[in-house]
Amino acid sequence: MMAGLTIQLTDGAEKCLYQQIYEHIRDEIRKGKLLAGEKLPSTRSLAEYLQVARSTVDFAYSQLVAEGYVEARPCRGYFVNQAEGLFQLLPDDLMESLAAPEGETEKSSEKLSVPETGAGMGKILYDFSPHAISLKNFPYSTWKKITKNILVDANSEMFALGDAQGDGQLRETIGRYLHASRGVNCRPEQIIIGAGTDYLLMLLEKILGRHVPVAMEEPTYKRAYRVFQSFAYEIEAIPMDESGMDVEKLRQTKARAVYVMPSHQYPTGVVMPIGRRLELLKWAGEEKDRYLIEDDYDSEFRYKGKPVPALQASDRKGRVIYMGTFSKSIAPAIRVGYMVLPKNLLKVYKENCGFYACTVSRIDQRILNEFIKDGYFERYLNKMRKIYKVRHDFLLSQLRCFERAFTISGENAGLHILLTSRKHIPEKKLTEAAAREGVKVYGISKDCMRKENAEGLSYGGTVLLGYGALEEQELEKGIQLLKKAWNPYL
């Protein structure tokens, strides 16, 4: 069962909202994206997910039931009906793309709050790490049960090397999850599973080639920057505005690939609007060897507005390389990441990287597959969304005392927010003052690729506050200490 469906609703369109929902689900069933017997989200949960009235979803479901696409089962919910014979209703070109062989139809880490000490500061009592997550509520007993059942049923095949791209069942499960939750369109053969983003980026270097000019948002995820540096890539730091990467500045470079985080940019927290996304896609489509690398690292956690589909969902020319991980949504120790390649890059992958063995244990892949397929992942994710939203809202309420001296941003998604000094107090003063009171906060300059950008006023005096690993009581005490530390600047 899925908690929500990624549906791009358009207010004020010719078609009313319930008709848009009805047509989306109908088309998903026709295309085989929703399988017979699959349970749809409840009307209440889908209405909350899409932020529409429950009656709107009721109307859409009633129409689907009336036309035979969906069956309503008393006290159980709505389920997809058998769809034999429905595929003849699809347009001929779509039928060809669904039926044709691959490639023939293309149209042009958690950080725990460990006490530490350092020069000029005492013991760290509260660590507002933007990378930390909560593991207190992880379903350990469920994970153990799945592991035990898989090992009991294991045979010699389980301990063989396996597919280089990853277990086929897991790739199919991930593909279905990405389509339902993020709108990603892909087949299982387009997915590559690896032990973390670093490994997948190293594979990407073999696919895109050596010495490729790459553009990155400034500031950016510094680890990815260092990985690209190790490839001897020429890296262009592109400044950002309130909508994300400045595409006009991008056009002034020789970049062939662009690394972006459109759903929740790290570290600024910017959510890229559809207009800017289309500009990036247009840039990528202007030449045949241009690609966008979309890192969708924490899109599961969004607290305001309607769900934002992945950039890949709007890609019609096969120019987006989509990357994700379960490190934040499940646990860093899982070490399972995935990359969705455009179809035109699959041949290059098989020629240049097909000999690499998958870096994730087959047993771990099977455990993860069962965890997702049997609905445990969705339930855990829903639980953590609620927990993180409570912490997110509580932290914002605690920060009201800072509103005169700081601007607050990046609060619509993810597991951290930003405070920027209105008086341009240097971040070093802010972080050191906090450390003296036993609180660790993170300056944004560490995420800048260029020193001159780190020292510029546009990023000056900005610190990151992560709340994933801190409970409300800890957040309250940490903010009280920050208030004491920053009192001279308030």
FENZI-V434547 format. One record per residue. PHI is phi in whole degrees, 0 to 359 (999 if undefined). Layout:
BEGIN
{{PHI} {PHI}}
END
This chain:
BEGIN
{{999} {252} {275} {204} {240} {281} {235} {275} {274} {238} {292} {80} {285} {298} {267} {289} {299} {296} {290} {297} {295} {302} {293} {296} {293} {303} {292} {296} {292} {299} {280} {83} {286} {251} {268} {302} {89} {286} {276} {276} {300} {296} {299} {293} {293} {291} {297} {293} {295} {269} {57} {231} {293} {297} {299} {297} {292} {302} {300} {297} {295} {299} {293} {296} {294} {299} {269} {88} {286} {229} {245} {265} {254} {306} {65} {238} {122} {251} {230} {288} {277} {302} {247} {301} {89} {283} {293} {292} {278} {285} {299} {301} {293} {286} {301} {296} {292} {283} {266} {288} {297} {309} {85} {261} {241} {297} {250} {288} {999} {303} {246} {285} {281} {268} {301} {214} {227} {197} {299} {78} {217} {269} {292} {280} {266} {226} {254} {273} {292} {286} {261} {279} {230} {269} {247} {297} {261} {297} {283} {301} {296} {295} {299} {296} {296} {297} {300} {298} {297} {291} {290} {295} {270} {295} {230} {298} {298} {298} {262} {283} {296} {88} {289} {298} {276} {116} {303} {299} {295} {293} {296} {293} {295} {296} {300} {292} {296} {296} {292} {289} {266} {235} {76} {289} {254} {197} {256} {305} {290} {273} {264} {239} {256} {210} {279} {94} {293} {303} {297} {294} {295} {293} {296} {297} {296} {287} {277} {281} {107} {273} {57} {276} {291} {240} {253} {226} {294} {240} {282} {210} {285} {296} {295} {297} {301} {293} {296} {297} {301} {294} {275} {64} {286} {279} {252} {256} {269} {259} {295} {244} {240} {293} {253} {116} {300} {282} {292} {297} {292} {299} {295} {276} {254} {260} {302} {252} {224} {232} {263} {224} {233} {291} {279} {191} {297} {258} {257} {286} {80} {293} {259} {289} {288} {299} {299} {291} {297} {294} {297} {296} {297} {296} {302} {295} {278} {283} {223} {289} {252} {257} {219} {251} {260} {265} {263} {256} {285} {214} {292} {294} {251} {226} {243} {223} {79} {284} {304} {258} {297} {294} {302} {301} {295} {261} {279} {249} {243} {68} {246} {253} {260} {262} {231} {207} {207} {261} {297} {267} {281} {241} {192} {300} {291} {299} {52} {237} {240} {214} {227} {254} {269} {300} {301} {289} {263} {296} {298} {297} {300} {294} {285} {263} {230} {299} {276} {286} {281} {296} {267} {248} {305} {296} {294} {298} {296} {293} {298} {298} {300} {294} {299} {281} {297} {275} {90} {294} {296} {298} {294} {295} {296} {298} {296} {290} {302} {295} {297} {292} {295} {299} {293} {301} {293} {295} {298} {299} {294} {287} {271} {300} {292} {261} {297} {289} {262} {225} {265} {251} {214} {71} {269} {274} {199} {78} {234} {209} {230} {239} {243} {239} {294} {291} {264} {58} {295} {304} {299} {299} {296} {293} {290} {289} {295} {295} {297} {296} {264} {89} {239} {254} {240} {238} {285} {286} {298} {294} {260} {267} {279} {247} {300} {294} {287} {296} {268} {287} {294} {297} {245} {295} {71} {249} {234} {257} {239} {269} {232} {300} {260} {249} {278} {304} {297} {290} {299} {298} {293} {297} {292} {299} {291} {295} {300} {294} {293} {260} {307} {296} {259} {275}}
END
